[in-house]
Amino acid sequence: MRWIMVAYGAHPAAEDLMRPLTQDEQNEINQNVGVLIERLLVKDCSEEAKTALIIDGDTALSKVKFNMARAK
């Protein structure tokens, strides 16, 4: 994970993210990720999401949260 951050941080478009973020910045990033995940589950990948819910039930979304938390 650390090497990904170093690689991203080397790009000029991301250099402002290589400093400690304020709470407002963290909140904005979290909100943007939430909008992205909602769009993926409801619009772009709705059939896959439905299939995951049929196969895994309520745990399907828990697995998404777990994998996101693990990626931090």
Backbone torsions as a table, in degrees:
resi	resn	phi	psi	omega
1	MET	NA	-38.2	-176.9
2	ARG	-63.5	-39.0	-178.4
3	TRP	-66.2	-32.1	177.2
4	ILE	-62.6	-44.5	-179.9
5	MET	-64.1	-38.8	178.4
6	VAL	-65.0	-43.6	179.8
7	ALA	-63.6	-46.3	178.3
8	TYR	-63.5	-42.0	-177.8
9	GLY	-64.7	-23.6	179.2
10	ALA	-75.1	-18.0	-179.7
11	HIS	-80.7	132.3	-177.3
12	PRO	-56.5	-31.2	-178.4
13	ALA	-70.0	-16.3	-177.0
14	ALA	-114.7	3.6	-174.4
15	GLU	-61.5	-28.1	179.1
16	ASP	-70.9	-15.9	178.9
17	LEU	-87.9	-4.8	-177.0
18	MET	-92.0	25.0	174.4
19	ARG	-126.6	163.8	177.1
20	PRO	-58.9	133.4	-178.8
21	LEU	-88.3	147.3	174.4
22	THR	-74.7	165.8	178.2
23	GLN	-61.1	-39.3	178.3
24	ASP	-62.6	-40.9	178.1
25	GLU	-65.5	-42.4	177.3
26	GLN	-61.7	-42.9	179.4
27	ASN	-62.3	-41.7	179.8
28	GLU	-64.0	-43.8	178.6
29	ILE	-62.7	-44.9	178.5
30	ASN	-61.5	-40.7	179.2
31	GLN	-64.3	-42.7	178.9
32	ASN	-62.8	-39.6	177.9
33	VAL	-66.3	-39.8	177.7
34	GLY	-60.9	-42.0	177.5
35	VAL	-63.2	-41.9	178.9
36	LEU	-62.1	-48.5	-178.7
37	ILE	-63.0	-41.1	177.8
38	GLU	-60.8	-45.4	179.5
39	ARG	-61.5	-41.6	179.6
40	LEU	-63.7	-45.1	-177.3
41	LEU	-73.0	-33.6	-173.3
42	VAL	-95.8	-34.5	-173.3
43	LYS	-112.9	-65.9	-170.7
44	ASP	-68.1	-37.3	-175.0
45	CYS	-126.0	35.3	-174.3
46	SER	-63.1	-38.1	179.4
47	GLU	-65.8	-41.5	177.8
48	GLU	-65.2	-39.2	178.6
49	ALA	-64.4	-42.6	178.1
50	LYS	-61.6	-44.1	179.0
51	THR	-61.9	-43.2	178.7
52	ALA	-61.2	-40.7	178.7
53	LEU	-66.8	-36.8	177.9
54	ILE	-66.2	-44.8	-176.2
55	ILE	-75.7	-47.2	-173.2
56	ASP	-103.0	-7.5	-178.9
57	GLY	65.2	-149.5	-177.3
58	ASP	-61.5	-21.4	-178.4
59	THR	-72.4	-14.3	-179.3
60	ALA	-57.9	-46.5	-179.6
61	LEU	-73.2	-30.4	175.6
62	SER	-63.0	-37.0	178.6
63	LYS	-64.9	-37.5	177.1
64	VAL	-62.7	-47.3	-179.9
65	LYS	-61.6	-42.8	-179.2
66	PHE	-62.1	-45.8	-178.6
67	ASN	-65.9	-35.1	177.4
68	MET	-68.0	-41.7	-179.9
69	ALA	-65.6	-39.7	178.8
70	ARG	-64.2	-29.9	-177.8
71	ALA	-74.9	-14.3	-178.3
72	LYS	-67.7	NA	NA
